Structure formats: C-alpha cells, structure tokens
Amino acid sequence: MADLSQEEWVAQLNNDDNAFILDVRTPEEVEEGYIPEATNIDIHLGQGFLDEIEKLDKSKNYYVYCRSGARSGQACAIMNSVGFKNADNLLGGFMNWEGEVAE
C-alpha cells in the first residue's frame, strides 16, 4: 500500500491500464459527489465490506478513496491483508478533490 498525494494518485491512475477506482464512503457521502468510474463499497459494512472486496479481481491496481483518507487507508490495509498486492490510498480524500481523471 502507498499513501499518495492527489497529484501522484491521479498521475498513476491516468497511466494505468489495469486500474480500478474504489470509493469506500457511505451512500450518503457518494450522493454529494464522486470520482467518475468509481465503484462504491462502504467500509462501514464490516463483514459485508470483506465479502464484497473478496469478489474483486486481485490482479487489478486499486485506487482507493474516502472523504478524508483515513477509511481508505484502513481499506487498503484490509485489502493487503487478504491478498491484494496493489492498493493505493488517496491522501486527503475526496473532500480535497480537485482533480480530473482522464477517460
């Protein structure tokens, strides 16, 4: 796991053909805005979160975010503990989001 600044996170993401964007915020937070192409799995689901991430392709490179960067850091640690090799945390989270992700 790496904690990446917004600039590093976006630069890596835009140059990654094997990227998967994971939003670990609550549905209410997602309603306030999200990064295009992101998949939402709420980390507060507990075992449900684990059940959902186990369905994901572990060969992908995961770009994980939440509101501030704390929960996404926890999510990356959980993902690493169950066999995901590449999960990068967006430091500062979505509340500081100013970026554009290339389509």
N, CA, C and O atoms as CSV, one atom per row, in Angstrom:
chain,resi,resn,atom,element,x,y,z
A,1,MET,N,N,0.846,-1.193,0.000
A,1,MET,CA,C,0.000,0.000,0.000
A,1,MET,C,C,0.879,1.239,0.000
A,1,MET,O,O,1.920,1.286,0.654
A,2,ALA,N,N,0.443,2.224,-0.735
A,2,ALA,CA,C,1.125,3.508,-0.735
A,2,ALA,C,C,0.102,4.597,-0.447
A,2,ALA,O,O,-1.030,4.546,-0.927
A,3,ASP,N,N,0.513,5.577,0.337
A,3,ASP,CA,C,-0.289,6.784,0.549
A,3,ASP,C,C,0.190,7.798,-0.475
A,3,ASP,O,O,1.337,8.242,-0.431
A,4,LEU,N,N,-0.692,8.162,-1.396
A,4,LEU,CA,C,-0.301,9.046,-2.490
A,4,LEU,C,C,-0.996,10.393,-2.385
A,4,LEU,O,O,-2.163,10.477,-2.002
A,5,SER,N,N,-0.261,11.448,-2.730
A,5,SER,CA,C,-0.882,12.764,-2.839
A,5,SER,C,C,-1.858,12.713,-4.001
A,5,SER,O,O,-1.810,11.801,-4.826
A,6,GLN,N,N,-2.739,13.692,-4.060
A,6,GLN,CA,C,-3.707,13.725,-5.161
A,6,GLN,C,C,-2.993,13.722,-6.508
A,6,GLN,O,O,-3.419,13.027,-7.430
A,7,GLU,N,N,-1.909,14.492,-6.632
A,7,GLU,CA,C,-1.189,14.581,-7.897
A,7,GLU,C,C,-0.605,13.223,-8.275
A,7,GLU,O,O,-0.711,12.801,-9.427
A,8,GLU,N,N,0.017,12.532,-7.304
A,8,GLU,CA,C,0.604,11.224,-7.572
A,8,GLU,C,C,-0.481,10.202,-7.923
A,8,GLU,O,O,-0.326,9.410,-8.852
A,9,TRP,N,N,-1.585,10.234,-7.162
A,9,TRP,CA,C,-2.694,9.289,-7.339
A,9,TRP,C,C,-3.282,9.427,-8.739
A,9,TRP,O,O,-3.478,8.431,-9.435
A,10,VAL,N,N,-3.563,10.661,-9.149
A,10,VAL,CA,C,-4.150,10.918,-10.470
A,10,VAL,C,C,-3.158,10.564,-11.573
A,10,VAL,O,O,-3.545,9.969,-12.579
A,11,ALA,N,N,-1.892,10.919,-11.402
A,11,ALA,CA,C,-0.893,10.620,-12.434
A,11,ALA,C,C,-0.755,9.120,-12.644
A,11,ALA,O,O,-0.726,8.649,-13.781
A,12,GLN,N,N,-0.671,8.373,-11.557
A,12,GLN,CA,C,-0.568,6.915,-11.667
A,12,GLN,C,C,-1.826,6.332,-12.300
A,12,GLN,O,O,-1.753,5.484,-13.190
A,13,LEU,N,N,-2.974,6.797,-11.831
A,13,LEU,CA,C,-4.252,6.299,-12.326
A,13,LEU,C,C,-4.392,6.519,-13.824
A,13,LEU,O,O,-4.799,5.615,-14.554
A,14,ASN,N,N,-4.057,7.711,-14.279
A,14,ASN,CA,C,-4.209,8.050,-15.696
A,14,ASN,C,C,-3.266,7.268,-16.606
A,14,ASN,O,O,-3.497,7.184,-17.812
A,15,ASN,N,N,-2.206,6.698,-16.037
A,15,ASN,CA,C,-1.246,5.925,-16.823
A,15,ASN,C,C,-1.358,4.431,-16.557
A,15,ASN,O,O,-0.442,3.676,-16.885
A,16,ASP,N,N,-2.461,3.995,-15.971
A,16,ASP,CA,C,-2.620,2.604,-15.548
A,16,ASP,C,C,-3.766,1.946,-16.322
A,16,ASP,O,O,-4.932,2.295,-16.136
A,17,ASP,N,N,-3.423,1.000,-17.182
A,17,ASP,CA,C,-4.436,0.287,-17.960
A,17,ASP,C,C,-5.132,-0.806,-17.153
A,17,ASP,O,O,-6.069,-1.439,-17.639
A,18,ASN,N,N,-4.676,-1.027,-15.926
A,18,ASN,CA,C,-5.224,-2.088,-15.085
A,18,ASN,C,C,-5.827,-1.502,-13.806
A,18,ASN,O,O,-5.836,-2.153,-12.761
A,19,ALA,N,N,-6.330,-0.270,-13.900
A,19,ALA,CA,C,-6.797,0.465,-12.721
A,19,ALA,C,C,-8.240,0.138,-12.364
A,19,ALA,O,O,-9.064,-0.172,-13.225
A,20,PHE,N,N,-8.520,0.218,-11.058
A,20,PHE,CA,C,-9.875,0.064,-10.516
A,20,PHE,C,C,-10.009,1.104,-9.413
A,20,PHE,O,O,-9.233,1.090,-8.457
A,21,ILE,N,N,-10.975,2.002,-9.529
A,21,ILE,CA,C,-11.176,3.051,-8.528
A,21,ILE,C,C,-12.220,2.567,-7.530
A,21,ILE,O,O,-13.335,2.206,-7.906
A,22,LEU,N,N,-11.844,2.564,-6.250
A,22,LEU,CA,C,-12.725,2.086,-5.193
A,22,LEU,C,C,-13.025,3.205,-4.204
A,22,LEU,O,O,-12.121,3.771,-3.589
A,23,ASP,N,N,-14.304,3.513,-4.063
A,23,ASP,CA,C,-14.810,4.530,-3.141
A,23,ASP,C,C,-15.368,3.783,-1.931
A,23,ASP,O,O,-16.305,2.998,-2.073
A,24,VAL,N,N,-14.804,4.016,-0.736
A,24,VAL,CA,C,-15.233,3.279,0.458
A,24,VAL,C,C,-16.118,4.122,1.378
A,24,VAL,O,O,-16.270,3.801,2.556
A,25,ARG,N,N,-16.707,5.207,0.840
A,25,ARG,CA,C,-17.567,6.082,1.635
A,25,ARG,C,C,-18.985,5.518,1.752
A,25,ARG,O,O,-19.335,4.527,1.110
A,26,THR,N,N,-19.780,6.171,2.581
A,26,THR,CA,C,-21.183,5.783,2.747
A,26,THR,C,C,-21.986,6.232,1.530
A,26,THR,O,O,-21.559,7.132,0.806
A,27,PRO,N,N,-23.157,5.607,1.293
A,27,PRO,CA,C,-24.003,6.041,0.170
A,27,PRO,C,C,-24.375,7.519,0.260
A,27,PRO,O,O,-24.481,8.190,-0.766
A,28,GLU,N,N,-24.573,8.034,1.470
A,28,GLU,CA,C,-24.914,9.447,1.647
A,28,GLU,C,C,-23.775,10.346,1.176
A,28,GLU,O,O,-24.013,11.383,0.557
A,29,GLU,N,N,-22.540,9.947,1.470
A,29,GLU,CA,C,-21.381,10.724,1.025
A,29,GLU,C,C,-21.247,10.675,-0.493
A,29,GLU,O,O,-20.898,11.675,-1.121
A,30,VAL,N,N,-21.520,9.526,-1.078
A,30,VAL,CA,C,-21.422,9.375,-2.533
A,30,VAL,C,C,-22.408,10.301,-3.229
A,30,VAL,O,O,-22.114,10.839,-4.297
A,31,GLU,N,N,-23.577,10.487,-2.626
A,31,GLU,CA,C,-24.580,11.388,-3.211
A,31,GLU,C,C,-24.072,12.818,-3.329
A,31,GLU,O,O,-24.571,13.584,-4.153
A,32,GLU,N,N,-23.089,13.189,-2.518
A,32,GLU,CA,C,-22.525,14.543,-2.549
A,32,GLU,C,C,-21.505,14.713,-3.660
A,32,GLU,O,O,-21.037,15.826,-3.904
A,33,GLY,N,N,-21.153,13.629,-4.335
A,33,GLY,CA,C,-20.185,13.683,-5.419
A,33,GLY,C,C,-19.248,12.494,-5.363
A,33,GLY,O,O,-19.045,11.891,-4.309
A,34,TYR,N,N,-18.680,12.166,-6.516
A,34,TYR,CA,C,-17.785,11.015,-6.596
A,34,TYR,C,C,-16.863,11.166,-7.798
A,34,TYR,O,O,-17.074,12.015,-8.664
A,35,ILE,N,N,-15.849,10.332,-7.830
A,35,ILE,CA,C,-14.917,10.313,-8.952
A,35,ILE,C,C,-15.518,9.397,-10.021
A,35,ILE,O,O,-15.883,8.260,-9.719
A,36,PRO,N,N,-15.627,9.872,-11.260
A,36,PRO,CA,C,-16.204,9.037,-12.321
A,36,PRO,C,C,-15.504,7.677,-12.414
A,36,PRO,O,O,-14.299,7.567,-12.187
A,37,GLU,N,N,-16.273,6.661,-12.747
A,37,GLU,CA,C,-15.790,5.286,-12.911
A,37,GLU,C,C,-15.521,4.570,-11.585
A,37,GLU,O,O,-15.091,3.416,-11.591
A,38,ALA,N,N,-15.763,5.228,-10.455
A,38,ALA,CA,C,-15.517,4.598,-9.158
A,38,ALA,C,C,-16.620,3.597,-8.825
A,38,ALA,O,O,-17.786,3.782,-9.175
A,39,THR,N,N,-16.212,2.533,-8.137
A,39,THR,CA,C,-17.142,1.558,-7.585
A,39,THR,C,C,-17.216,1.817,-6.087
A,39,THR,O,O,-16.186,1.964,-5.428
A,40,ASN,N,N,-18.423,1.873,-5.551
A,40,ASN,CA,C,-18.599,2.165,-4.124
A,40,ASN,C,C,-18.856,0.885,-3.334
A,40,ASN,O,O,-19.783,0.131,-3.629
A,41,ILE,N,N,-18.012,0.655,-2.322
A,41,ILE,CA,C,-18.240,-0.395,-1.330
A,41,ILE,C,C,-17.964,0.253,0.024
A,41,ILE,O,O,-16.817,0.557,0.351
A,42,ASP,N,N,-19.010,0.460,0.800
A,42,ASP,CA,C,-18.919,1.165,2.081
A,42,ASP,C,C,-18.130,0.338,3.099
A,42,ASP,O,O,-18.524,-0.778,3.437
A,43,ILE,N,N,-17.015,0.890,3.584
A,43,ILE,CA,C,-16.190,0.181,4.557
A,43,ILE,C,C,-16.942,-0.056,5.872
A,43,ILE,O,O,-16.590,-0.960,6.629
A,44,HIS,N,N,-17.963,0.741,6.144
A,44,HIS,CA,C,-18.735,0.566,7.375
A,44,HIS,C,C,-19.621,-0.676,7.354
A,44,HIS,O,O,-20.282,-0.976,8.349
A,45,LEU,N,N,-19.646,-1.400,6.243
A,45,LEU,CA,C,-20.434,-2.623,6.159
A,45,LEU,C,C,-19.809,-3.781,6.939
A,45,LEU,O,O,-20.422,-4.838,7.089
A,46,GLY,N,N,-18.587,-3.576,7.434
A,46,GLY,CA,C,-17.930,-4.616,8.222
A,46,GLY,C,C,-17.695,-5.869,7.402
A,46,GLY,O,O,-16.971,-5.835,6.407
A,47,GLN,N,N,-18.309,-6.992,7.817
A,47,GLN,CA,C,-18.134,-8.248,7.096
A,47,GLN,C,C,-18.634,-8.120,5.666
A,47,GLN,O,O,-18.087,-8.743,4.756
A,48,GLY,N,N,-19.665,-7.320,5.464
A,48,GLY,CA,C,-20.172,-7.094,4.112
A,48,GLY,C,C,-19.114,-6.475,3.213
A,48,GLY,O,O,-19.037,-6.799,2.028
A,49,PHE,N,N,-18.293,-5.581,3.773
A,49,PHE,CA,C,-17.191,-4.985,3.015
A,49,PHE,C,C,-16.212,-6.079,2.604
A,49,PHE,O,O,-15.809,-6.154,1.443
A,50,LEU,N,N,-15.834,-6.920,3.553
A,50,LEU,CA,C,-14.918,-8.021,3.248
A,50,LEU,C,C,-15.503,-8.946,2.182
A,50,LEU,O,O,-14.809,-9.351,1.249
A,51,ASP,N,N,-16.785,-9.275,2.331
A,51,ASP,CA,C,-17.439,-10.152,1.355
A,51,ASP,C,C,-17.378,-9.546,-0.043
A,51,ASP,O,O,-17.115,-10.251,-1.017
A,52,GLU,N,N,-17.623,-8.229,-0.142
A,52,GLU,CA,C,-17.626,-7.562,-1.455
A,52,GLU,C,C,-16.229,-7.454,-2.047
A,52,GLU,O,O,-16.062,-7.675,-3.247
A,53,ILE,N,N,-15.208,-7.117,-1.237
A,53,ILE,CA,C,-13.866,-6.997,-1.819
A,53,ILE,C,C,-13.313,-8.355,-2.242
A,53,ILE,O,O,-12.497,-8.441,-3.160
A,54,GLU,N,N,-13.764,-9.417,-1.568
A,54,GLU,CA,C,-13.317,-10.762,-1.964
A,54,GLU,C,C,-13.802,-11.123,-3.373
A,54,GLU,O,O,-13.240,-12.015,-4.007
A,55,LYS,N,N,-14.821,-10.450,-3.859
A,55,LYS,CA,C,-15.349,-10.697,-5.212
A,55,LYS,C,C,-14.527,-9.970,-6.283
A,55,LYS,O,O,-14.672,-10.250,-7.473
A,56,LEU,N,N,-13.668,-9.042,-5.862
A,56,LEU,CA,C,-12.900,-8.230,-6.805
A,56,LEU,C,C,-11.683,-8.982,-7.343
A,56,LEU,O,O,-11.195,-9.923,-6.716
A,57,ASP,N,N,-11.208,-8.561,-8.498
A,57,ASP,CA,C,-10.048,-9.149,-9.162
A,57,ASP,C,C,-8.775,-8.661,-8.467
A,57,ASP,O,O,-8.448,-7.475,-8.522
A,58,LYS,N,N,-8.065,-9.577,-7.816
A,58,LYS,CA,C,-6.869,-9.197,-7.060
A,58,LYS,C,C,-5.692,-8.815,-7.956
A,58,LYS,O,O,-4.682,-8.315,-7.462
A,59,SER,N,N,-5.808,-9.040,-9.255
A,59,SER,CA,C,-4.711,-8.676,-10.156
A,59,SER,C,C,-4.786,-7.217,-10.608
A,59,SER,O,O,-3.862,-6.719,-11.251
A,60,LYS,N,N,-5.878,-6.535,-10.274
A,60,LYS,CA,C,-6.032,-5.119,-10.651
A,60,LYS,C,C,-5.212,-4.228,-9.710
A,60,LYS,O,O,-4.780,-4.654,-8.639
A,61,ASN,N,N,-5.014,-2.988,-10.142
A,61,ASN,CA,C,-4.376,-1.967,-9.305
A,61,ASN,C,C,-5.490,-1.084,-8.752
A,61,ASN,O,O,-6.220,-0.446,-9.512
A,62,TYR,N,N,-5.617,-1.050,-7.435
A,62,TYR,CA,C,-6.731,-0.360,-6.791
A,62,TYR,C,C,-6.316,1.029,-6.322
A,62,TYR,O,O,-5.282,1.212,-5.679
A,63,TYR,N,N,-7.160,2.003,-6.668
A,63,TYR,CA,C,-7.003,3.392,-6.254
A,63,TYR,C,C,-8.184,3.665,-5.337
A,63,TYR,O,O,-9.325,3.763,-5.788
A,64,VAL,N,N,-7.899,3.787,-4.040
A,64,VAL,CA,C,-8.939,3.785,-3.019
A,64,VAL,C,C,-9.058,5.173,-2.390
A,64,VAL,O,O,-8.059,5.826,-2.088
A,65,TYR,N,N,-10.318,5.609,-2.199
A,65,TYR,CA,C,-10.520,6.904,-1.552
A,65,TYR,C,C,-11.749,6.888,-0.658
A,65,TYR,O,O,-12.653,6.066,-0.811
A,66,CYS,N,N,-11.748,7.839,0.293
A,66,CYS,CA,C,-12.905,8.099,1.157
A,66,CYS,C,C,-13.027,9.618,1.271
A,66,CYS,O,O,-12.576,10.336,0.378
A,67,ARG,N,N,-13.616,10.112,2.331
A,67,ARG,CA,C,-13.791,11.558,2.470
A,67,ARG,C,C,-12.470,12.252,2.801
A,67,ARG,O,O,-12.129,13.274,2.205
A,68,SER,N,N,-11.720,11.678,3.771
A,68,SER,CA,C,-10.514,12.365,4.240
A,68,SER,C,C,-9.214,11.587,4.047
A,68,SER,O,O,-8.131,12.152,4.202
A,69,GLY,N,N,-9.304,10.321,3.716
A,69,GLY,CA,C,-8.110,9.497,3.539
A,69,GLY,C,C,-7.900,8.486,4.651
A,69,GLY,O,O,-7.054,7.602,4.522
A,70,ALA,N,N,-8.657,8.595,5.752
A,70,ALA,CA,C,-8.477,7.680,6.887
A,70,ALA,C,C,-9.087,6.305,6.609
A,70,ALA,O,O,-8.411,5.284,6.733
A,71,ARG,N,N,-10.357,6.285,6.234
A,71,ARG,CA,C,-11.015,4.995,5.967
A,71,ARG,C,C,-10.407,4.294,4.764
A,71,ARG,O,O,-10.299,3.068,4.748
A,72,SER,N,N,-10.010,5.063,3.758
A,72,SER,CA,C,-9.409,4.428,2.584
A,72,SER,C,C,-8.052,3.817,2.937
A,72,SER,O,O,-7.662,2.801,2.361
A,73,GLY,N,N,-7.336,4.428,3.873
A,73,GLY,CA,C,-6.091,3.826,4.361
A,73,GLY,C,C,-6.366,2.504,5.051
A,73,GLY,O,O,-5.638,1.529,4.862
A,74,GLN,N,N,-7.432,2.478,5.860
A,74,GLN,CA,C,-7.830,1.230,6.523
A,74,GLN,C,C,-8.234,0.192,5.485
A,74,GLN,O,O,-7.869,-0.978,5.596
A,75,ALA,N,N,-8.992,0.622,4.471
A,75,ALA,CA,C,-9.436,-0.295,3.422
A,75,ALA,C,C,-8.241,-0.900,2.688
A,75,ALA,O,O,-8.231,-2.097,2.400
A,76,CYS,N,N,-7.235,-0.081,2.387
A,76,CYS,CA,C,-6.034,-0.591,1.712
A,76,CYS,C,C,-5.336,-1.638,2.574
A,76,CYS,O,O,-4.893,-2.670,2.069
A,77,ALA,N,N,-5.239,-1.371,3.876
A,77,ALA,CA,C,-4.603,-2.325,4.791
A,77,ALA,C,C,-5.384,-3.639,4.823
A,77,ALA,O,O,-4.791,-4.717,4.807
A,78,ILE,N,N,-6.706,-3.546,4.867
A,78,ILE,CA,C,-7.548,-4.748,4.853
A,78,ILE,C,C,-7.343,-5.500,3.544
A,78,ILE,O,O,-7.178,-6.720,3.540
A,79,MET,N,N,-7.354,-4.776,2.450
A,79,MET,CA,C,-7.182,-5.407,1.142
A,79,MET,C,C,-5.829,-6.106,1.049
A,79,MET,O,O,-5.743,-7.229,0.550
A,80,ASN,N,N,-4.775,-5.449,1.524
A,80,ASN,CA,C,-3.450,-6.075,1.517
A,80,ASN,C,C,-3.440,-7.350,2.358
A,80,ASN,O,O,-2.789,-8.330,1.995
A,81,SER,N,N,-4.161,-7.338,3.481
A,81,SER,CA,C,-4.168,-8.494,4.380
A,81,SER,C,C,-4.885,-9.703,3.787
A,81,SER,O,O,-4.656,-10.831,4.223
A,82,VAL,N,N,-5.748,-9.480,2.800
A,82,VAL,CA,C,-6.457,-10.601,2.176
A,82,VAL,C,C,-5.952,-10.897,0.759
A,82,VAL,O,O,-6.623,-11.582,-0.012
A,83,GLY,N,N,-4.778,-10.382,0.425
A,83,GLY,CA,C,-4.123,-10.800,-0.806
A,83,GLY,C,C,-4.075,-9.832,-1.960
A,83,GLY,O,O,-3.595,-10.185,-3.037
A,84,PHE,N,N,-4.565,-8.606,-1.766
A,84,PHE,CA,C,-4.446,-7.611,-2.832
A,84,PHE,C,C,-3.031,-7.043,-2.773
A,84,PHE,O,O,-2.566,-6.621,-1.714
A,85,LYS,N,N,-2.350,-7.035,-3.923
A,85,LYS,CA,C,-0.955,-6.581,-3.965
A,85,LYS,C,C,-0.832,-5.072,-4.171
A,85,LYS,O,O,0.114,-4.448,-3.690
A,86,ASN,N,N,-1.801,-4.487,-4.893
A,86,ASN,CA,C,-1.686,-3.079,-5.266
A,86,ASN,C,C,-2.944,-2.308,-4.889
A,86,ASN,O,O,-3.937,-2.318,-5.617
A,87,ALA,N,N,-2.886,-1.637,-3.737
A,87,ALA,CA,C,-3.986,-0.775,-3.295
A,87,ALA,C,C,-3.366,0.521,-2.795
A,87,ALA,O,O,-2.629,0.525,-1.808
A,88,ASP,N,N,-3.664,1.614,-3.475
A,88,ASP,CA,C,-3.078,2.910,-3.126
A,88,ASP,C,C,-4.142,3.847,-2.573
A,88,ASP,O,O,-5.237,3.971,-3.123
A,89,ASN,N,N,-3.793,4.502,-1.474
A,89,ASN,CA,C,-4.686,5.394,-0.753
A,89,ASN,C,C,-4.523,6.839,-1.216
A,89,ASN,O,O,-3.403,7.323,-1.377
A,90,LEU,N,N,-5.651,7.525,-1.430
A,90,LEU,CA,C,-5.640,8.943,-1.771
A,90,LEU,C,C,-5.563,9.759,-0.487
A,90,LEU,O,O,-6.550,9.872,0.239
A,91,LEU,N,N,-4.388,10.330,-0.204
A,91,LEU,CA,C,-4.225,11.182,0.976
A,91,LEU,C,C,-5.111,12.410,0.855
A,91,LEU,O,O,-5.185,13.026,-0.209
A,92,GLY,N,N,-5.775,12.763,1.928
A,92,GLY,CA,C,-6.644,13.933,1.915
A,92,GLY,C,C,-8.045,13.633,1.433
A,92,GLY,O,O,-8.969,14.408,1.679
A,93,GLY,N,N,-8.213,12.503,0.740
A,93,GLY,CA,C,-9.528,12.042,0.331
A,93,GLY,C,C,-10.282,12.956,-0.607
A,93,GLY,O,O,-9.730,13.894,-1.183
A,94,PHE,N,N,-11.569,12.649,-0.745
A,94,PHE,CA,C,-12.428,13.344,-1.700
A,94,PHE,C,C,-12.728,14.776,-1.289
A,94,PHE,O,O,-13.011,15.608,-2.151
A,95,MET,N,N,-12.677,15.094,0.015
A,95,MET,CA,C,-13.022,16.454,0.419
A,95,MET,C,C,-12.026,17.478,-0.122
A,95,MET,O,O,-12.332,18.669,-0.175
A,96,ASN,N,N,-10.842,17.027,-0.523
A,96,ASN,CA,C,-9.857,17.920,-1.126
A,96,ASN,C,C,-9.732,17.701,-2.627
A,96,ASN,O,O,-8.812,18.219,-3.259
A,97,TRP,N,N,-10.660,16.930,-3.200
A,97,TRP,CA,C,-10.572,16.548,-4.606
A,97,TRP,C,C,-10.744,17.751,-5.528
A,97,TRP,O,O,-11.721,18.493,-5.431
A,98,GLU,N,N,-9.797,17.924,-6.404
A,98,GLU,CA,C,-9.872,18.967,-7.427
A,98,GLU,C,C,-9.532,18.396,-8.780
A,98,GLU,O,O,-9.553,19.099,-9.791
A,99,GLY,N,N,-9.218,17.115,-8.792
A,99,GLY,CA,C,-8.632,16.507,-9.976
A,99,GLY,C,C,-9.608,16.094,-11.044
A,99,GLY,O,O,-10.823,16.051,-10.851
A,100,GLU,N,N,-9.037,15.802,-12.147
A,100,GLU,CA,C,-9.746,15.234,-13.278
A,100,GLU,C,C,-9.075,13.925,-13.588
A,100,GLU,O,O,-7.848,13.831,-13.588
A,101,VAL,N,N,-9.859,12.928,-13.848
A,101,VAL,CA,C,-9.337,11.635,-14.264
A,101,VAL,C,C,-9.612,11.495,-15.748
A,101,VAL,O,O,-10.741,11.684,-16.200
A,102,ALA,N,N,-8.585,11.166,-16.498
A,102,ALA,CA,C,-8.745,11.013,-17.948
A,102,ALA,C,C,-9.673,9.844,-18.241
A,102,ALA,O,O,-9.637,8.819,-17.560
A,103,GLU,N,N,-10.494,10.009,-19.249
A,103,GLU,CA,C,-11.414,8.930,-19.643
A,103,GLU,C,C,-10.697,7.951,-20.538
A,103,GLU,O,O,-11.292,6.969,-20.980
